[in-house]
Amino acid sequence: DRETLELATEIARVIHKRKKIFIVNNRTDIASLAGADGIHLGRNDINTEAARSILGPHKIIGRTIHHLHELKSLNRNNIDYFSVGPVFATKTKPSLKPISRNSLSKIVNSVNKPLFAIGGINLRNLHLLLEKSIKNVSLCRGIILEKDMNKTIKELKKCLVAHS
């Protein structure tokens, strides 16, 4: 935990110097102590109200949902953005089955806050999300596993800009 906090504090310093936003995944305590801009919470993390009480009213709180019923059960007032997924099969979380296209469409139409698609996204399938009016995506393996990461990032940006 000490090493994680030291690293998060340094990342926060560097990111804030560049006037960007730093969101910590899962660890509200680390986010608070490191001076992060917010927290991203998953299904098994603390509830949104507890995170809000730790972070205060001005920090960003995001939450991942996997099904429409999860969205309906949340108090949306304390949540600033949502992520939904996995939208495609992913080795990052192999136990999670990709969300159906029908459910994804229903979630897109039900959310009135920023929505990010996550899970198994890459340059070859990004267009399928853009066709569903999803404008925000989060990628990991879809970039780091590519031979030319810089070229991939440029192509992803070009694709996103063309659909904005």
C-alpha positions in Angstrom: 0.0 0.0 0.0 2.8 2.4 0.8 4.4 1.9 -2.6 1.1 2.2 -4.3 0.4 5.5 -2.5 3.9 6.8 -3.3 3.4 5.9 -7.0 -0.1 7.4 -7.1 1.1 10.6 -5.5 3.9 11.0 -8.1 1.5 10.2 -10.9 -0.9 12.8 -9.6 1.9 15.4 -9.4 3.0 14.7 -13.0 -0.6 14.6 -14.4 -1.7 17.8 -12.6 1.4 19.6 -13.9 0.2 18.8 -17.4 -3.3 20.0 -16.4 -4.9 16.6 -17.0 -7.2 14.4 -14.9 -6.0 11.5 -12.7 -8.5 8.8 -11.8 -7.5 5.9 -9.5 -9.0 2.5 -10.1 -10.8 0.8 -7.1 -8.8 2.3 -4.2 -10.7 5.3 -2.8 -8.2 5.6 0.1 -5.3 5.9 -2.3 -7.2 8.3 -4.5 -7.9 10.6 -1.5 -4.4 10.5 0.0 -2.7 10.9 -3.4 -4.7 13.9 -4.4 -6.3 12.2 -7.4 -9.2 13.9 -9.2 -11.4 10.9 -8.6 -12.1 7.2 -8.4 -13.4 4.5 -10.7 -15.4 1.8 -9.0 -16.3 -1.7 -10.1 -19.0 -4.1 -9.0 -17.1 -5.4 -6.0 -15.7 -2.0 -4.8 -17.2 0.2 -2.0 -20.5 1.8 -2.7 -20.7 5.2 -4.4 -22.0 6.9 -1.3 -19.1 5.8 0.8 -16.6 6.9 -1.9 -18.3 10.3 -2.0 -18.1 10.7 1.7 -14.3 9.9 1.6 -13.5 12.0 -1.5 -15.9 14.9 -1.0 -18.4 16.6 -3.3 -16.0 17.9 -6.0 -14.1 14.7 -6.9 -15.1 12.5 -9.9 -16.7 9.2 -9.3 -17.1 6.7 -12.1 -18.7 3.3 -12.0 -18.6 0.2 -14.2 -21.9 -1.5 -15.1 -22.3 -4.8 -16.8 -26.1 -5.0 -17.1 -29.0 -2.6 -17.4 -30.4 -3.8 -14.0 -27.2 -2.6 -12.4 -27.7 0.9 -13.8 -31.3 1.0 -12.6 -30.2 0.0 -9.0 -27.6 2.8 -8.6 -28.1 6.2 -7.1 -27.0 8.2 -10.2 -26.8 11.5 -8.3 -23.4 10.6 -6.8 -21.9 9.2 -10.1 -20.2 11.5 -12.6 -19.7 8.9 -15.4 -20.3 5.3 -16.3 -18.4 2.7 -18.1 -20.0 -0.4 -19.6 -18.5 -3.6 -20.5 -16.9 -5.7 -21.5 -18.3 -4.8 -24.9 -16.1 -7.5 -26.5 -14.3 -10.6 -25.1 -11.2 -9.6 -23.2 -8.3 -11.5 -21.6 -8.1 -8.8 -19.0 -11.3 -10.1 -17.4 -12.0 -13.5 -19.0 -14.7 -14.5 -16.5 -17.0 -11.7 -17.8 -19.1 -12.4 -20.8 -19.4 -9.5 -23.3 -22.6 -7.5 -23.0 -25.1 -8.1 -25.8 -25.5 -5.5 -28.5 -29.2 -5.1 -27.5 -28.3 -4.5 -23.8 -25.5 -2.1 -24.9 -28.0 -0.1 -26.9 -30.5 0.1 -24.0 -27.7 1.3 -21.7 -26.5 3.9 -24.2 -30.1 5.2 -24.4 -30.6 5.2 -20.6 -27.5 7.0 -19.5 -27.6 10.8 -19.4 -24.0 11.2 -18.2 -20.7 10.4 -19.9 -20.5 6.8 -20.9 -17.3 4.9 -21.7 -17.1 1.5 -23.4 -14.5 -0.9 -22.0 -13.3 -4.4 -22.7 -11.7 -5.9 -25.8 -11.7 -2.7 -27.8 -9.2 -2.4 -30.6 -8.8 -0.6 -33.9 -10.5 -3.5 -35.8 -13.8 -3.3 -33.8 -14.0 0.3 -32.7 -16.3 1.2 -35.6 -19.0 -1.1 -34.1 -19.1 1.1 -31.0 -19.1 4.3 -32.9 -22.1 3.1 -34.9 -24.0 2.8 -31.6 -23.2 6.4 -30.8 -20.5 5.6 -28.2 -18.0 8.3 -28.3 -15.8 7.4 -25.3 -13.7 4.3 -25.1 -11.1 2.9 -22.8 -8.4 0.7 -24.3 -5.5 -1.2 -22.8 -4.5 -4.3 -24.7 -5.9 -2.8 -27.9 -2.9 -0.5 -27.8 -0.1 -2.1 -25.8 -0.2 -5.4 -27.8 0.2 -3.6 -31.1 3.6 -3.7 -32.8 3.5 0.1 -33.5 1.7 1.7 -30.6 2.1 5.3 -31.9 0.6 4.4 -35.2 -2.3 2.6 -33.5 -3.0 5.6 -31.3 -3.0 7.9 -34.3 -5.4 5.6 -36.2 -7.7 5.4 -33.1 -7.7 9.2 -32.8 -8.5 9.6 -36.5 -11.4 7.1 -36.2 -12.8 8.8 -33.1 -12.5 12.3 -34.6 -14.2 11.2 -37.8 -17.2 10.1 -35.8 -17.5 13.0 -33.4 
